[in-house]
Each structure stands twice: as C-alpha cells, then as structure tokens.
Amino acid sequence: MHLLPVPVRRFAAWCAVVLLAAGVGWVGILLCGALRTAVVPVLLALLGTALLGPLYRRLVGVGVNRSVAAALTCVAVVAVVGGAVYIVVAALIDSGDQIIASLRRAAQDIAQYFGAAGTSLDDVAANFRQLLGKFGGTAASGVISGISVVGETIALAVLSLLLVFFFLRDSHRAAGGLRALTPRGAADTVEAMARRAFRAVEGFMRGTTFIAFIDSVCITVGLLILGVPGAVGLGALVFVAAYIPYLGAFLSGAVAVLVALADRGFVIALWVLGVVLAVQVLEGHVLQPLVQSRTVHMHPAVVMLAITAGASVAGILGILLSVPLTAAVFGVVHELRDRHGTPPEPAGP
C-alpha cells in the first residue's frame, strides 16, 4: 500500500468511505421498506410535529396543559385537512362531467385540423368513461387487496396522528431521551445533530406552508375574478399539492386549467394558465429564494435529484418525504462541518 502515491491512497480511502456509506444507506432503505408500516407513520408524524410545533408551543406558552395543547393541535389539523380534502373532492365532482365534455369538444376541434390524429383523440375522449369503467372493473377484481390497502391507509393515518400527539406532548423530553441512548462522549454531538436536522425539517415545512398559502390565495383570487367555478376548492388543492415540490404545482395548475376550460371556454382557460404561470414565476423567483433561503439551504438541482430518488424508491410517498429528509441530512452535514471542519488559516502579517 505504501508503494502507491499519496493521492492514489487518498482516492482509495474516499472510495471505501463512499462505498461503505452507500452500502449502509442501501441496507437502511431495505430495512425501512420491510418495516414500512412502522417507519412511514414515524416519518409522517415527525413532519407533522415540525409543522405543528409552533402552534403547540404557543398554546403551552399561554398556560394550556401539554396534553390538552397537543390534543387541540391534532384536532385543528384534522379539521383543516379534512375540510380541504372535502372542498377539493366536491369541486372536482361537480365539474367532472364538464371537464370530460370540454375535452371531447377540444378533441373534435383538433380532429378538424389534424385529421386521423385528432380523430384518435376524439375517440379517447368519447370513451373516457368506458376506460374508467374498465379500470374500475379491473380494480374490483381484487376486492380483498383493495380493502387491505384502504385499511392500511386508514391505520397509517390514525397511527401517524397519534404519534404526532405523543411527539408534541413529550417534545420537552426528547433531548433527555436521546442523550440517555447515546454514549456519554458523543451525547453532545448527537443532540446537536438531531436539533440541527429537526430545525431544517421544521424550516422546510414552515417555508413550504407559507409559500403554499400565498400560492393558493393568489390563484383563488385569480379564479374568482375570472368566474371559474369551484375556485375555493381549486385553491385548497393548490395548497395541499404544494407539499409535493414541482409535481404538485403542475398537477394542481392543470386541474384548474381543465375546470376553466370545461365551464368558461378556451379563452378563460388561457387566462387561468397565465395566472398559474405568473404565480409559479412569483414563487420561483421571489418566494422560494426569500423564504427557503432562510430555512433550508438546498440548491434546486439537489431538490430535483432528491425527488427523483424518492420517486424511484417509494413512489408518491417518496416524493413527499424525500425533500424534508434531504433537508435533515443537510442539517446534519452542516453541523458536522461546523464542529469538525478545518479551521481557517490565520492571515499573514
């Protein structure tokens, strides 16, 4: 080994470290996949705790009992999320037939200009309900599997909510419990890393919520001005979808444009598209740099890679969890760099 040049030995050492870290990470992903029914509620509960922590601390600060404050916080989030889901679903159901009819008319118009290609689009629009029926029939063939998935989802939501309650109520004991499980010599470092990681996740959730609120208000106001039906529901959809970076904005904007196309026609749909694009430009060039730069220091390229990796590992759930987990990792790395980084060289005379 000593016969190799020093740069080669350093390169080999770094390769070994990278391979070891990748192996440990892959084993961790496999274990999380095998124990997903326990791991996923914990991760979702941590995100919920990071988001709801300020409200809980405010209630405790005014003298509310910790258990009561945690319970009130959980009730509030259930009411908000349930109301948002109800508004979105009701708005989409009310305009579903109009969307399908508008798509069919658009396909017929395209058929006049593009011939066979447009005719095929018309056929797709005309048979949209049949396609949905076939899909539903295929899904119905696995009734037992479907019931299992629904039951698992409900259990996941209930367990996550219960964990949020306990995490909030016992948050003041978290540092002591972590130190008790850590070797004495590393307790300070581990606690600092955990606090830095949680602050990064809390900052991401707080910043994302603020940006989602601004986006939903701007788009709702635009839809109300343009007279698009279900504007409040579509605004709620924008708010909820904002927690899925990039993909959520695209999907919620597409739904808003389709609803406008179905009820108000092509011109209003173009105006809605302009409103959505303007809000996205505002978010990308003003809100994201202004808000997220103070809470999460991650380049957009890193966010996109994290989303891609999360989607490949766990689908939609991976997309939802990938960015806050990456923010936590960045927080840990920054803490280690601050503690063990090379000190700057003193300036010369």
C-alpha positions, 0 to 999 in steps of 0.5 A, spaced: 500 500 500 505 504 501 508 503 494 502 507 491 502 515 491 499 519 496 493 521 492 492 514 489 491 512 497 487 518 498 482 516 492 482 509 495 480 511 502 474 516 499 472 510 495 471 505 501 468 511 505 463 512 499 462 505 498 461 503 505 456 509 506 452 507 500 452 500 502 449 502 509 444 507 506 442 501 501 441 496 507 437 502 511 432 503 505 431 495 505 430 495 512 425 501 512 421 498 506 420 491 510 418 495 516 414 500 512 408 500 516 412 502 522 417 507 519 412 511 514 407 513 520 414 515 524 416 519 518 409 522 517 408 524 524 415 527 525 413 532 519 407 533 522 410 535 529 415 540 525 409 543 522 405 543 528 410 545 533 409 552 533 402 552 534 403 547 540 408 551 543 404 557 543 398 554 546 403 551 552 406 558 552 399 561 554 398 556 560 394 550 556 396 543 559 401 539 554 396 534 553 390 538 552 395 543 547 397 537 543 390 534 543 387 541 540 393 541 535 391 534 532 384 536 532 385 543 528 389 539 523 384 534 522 379 539 521 383 543 516 385 537 512 379 534 512 375 540 510 380 541 504 380 534 502 372 535 502 372 542 498 377 539 493 373 532 492 366 536 491 369 541 486 372 536 482 365 532 482 361 537 480 365 539 474 367 532 472 362 531 467 364 538 464 371 537 464 370 530 460 365 534 455 370 540 454 375 535 452 371 531 447 369 538 444 377 540 444 378 533 441 373 534 435 376 541 434 383 538 433 380 532 429 378 538 424 385 540 423 389 534 424 385 529 421 386 521 423 390 524 429 385 528 432 380 523 430 384 518 435 383 523 440 376 524 439 375 517 440 379 517 447 375 522 449 368 519 447 370 513 451 373 516 457 368 513 461 368 506 458 376 506 460 374 508 467 369 503 467 374 498 465 379 500 470 374 500 475 372 493 473 379 491 473 380 494 480 374 490 483 377 484 481 381 484 487 376 486 492 380 483 498 387 487 496 383 493 495 380 493 502 387 491 505 390 497 502 384 502 504 385 499 511 392 500 511 391 507 509 386 508 514 391 505 520 397 509 517 393 515 518 390 514 525 397 511 527 401 517 524 396 522 528 397 519 534 404 519 534 404 526 532 400 527 539 405 523 543 411 527 539 408 534 541 406 532 548 413 529 550 417 534 545 420 537 552 423 530 553 426 528 547 433 531 548 433 527 555 431 521 551 436 521 546 442 523 550 440 517 555 441 512 548 447 515 546 454 514 549 456 519 554 462 522 549 458 523 543 451 525 547 453 532 545 454 531 538 448 527 537 443 532 540 446 537 536 445 533 530 438 531 531 436 539 533 440 541 527 436 536 522 429 537 526 430 545 525 431 544 517 425 539 517 421 544 521 424 550 516 422 546 510 415 545 512 414 552 515 417 555 508 413 550 504 406 552 508 407 559 507 409 559 500 403 554 499 398 559 502 400 565 498 400 560 492 393 558 493 390 565 495 393 568 489 390 563 484 383 563 488 383 570 487 385 569 480 379 564 479 374 568 482 375 574 478 375 570 472 368 566 474 371 559 474 367 555 478 369 551 484 375 556 485 375 555 493 376 548 492 381 549 486 385 553 491 385 548 497 388 543 492 393 548 490 395 548 497 395 541 499 399 539 492 404 544 494 407 539 499 409 535 493 415 540 490 414 541 482 409 535 481 404 538 485 404 545 482 403 542 475 398 537 477 394 542 481 395 548 475 392 543 470 386 541 474 384 548 474 386 549 467 381 543 465 375 546 470 376 553 466 376 550 460 370 545 461 365 551 464 368 558 461 371 556 454 378 556 451 379 563 452 378 563 460 382 557 460 388 561 457 387 566 462 387 561 468 394 558 465 397 565 465 395 566 472 398 559 474 404 561 470 405 568 473 404 565 480 409 559 479 414 565 476 412 569 483 414 563 487 420 561 483 423 567 483 421 571 489 418 566 494 422 560 494 429 564 494 426 569 500 423 564 504 427 557 503 433 561 503 432 562 510 430 555 512 433 550 508 439 551 504 438 546 498 440 548 491 434 546 486 438 541 482 439 537 489 431 538 490 430 535 483 435 529 484 432 528 491 425 527 488 427 523 483 430 518 488 424 518 492 420 517 486 424 511 484 424 508 491 417 509 494 413 512 489 408 518 491 410 517 498 417 518 496 416 524 493 413 527 499 418 525 504 424 525 500 425 533 500 424 534 508 429 528 509 434 531 504 433 537 508 435 533 515 441 530 512 443 537 510 442 539 517 446 534 519 452 535 514 452 542 516 453 541 523 458 536 522 462 541 518 461 546 523 464 542 529 469 538 525 471 542 519 478 545 518 479 551 521 481 557 517 488 559 516 490 565 520 492 571 515 499 573 514 502 579 517 
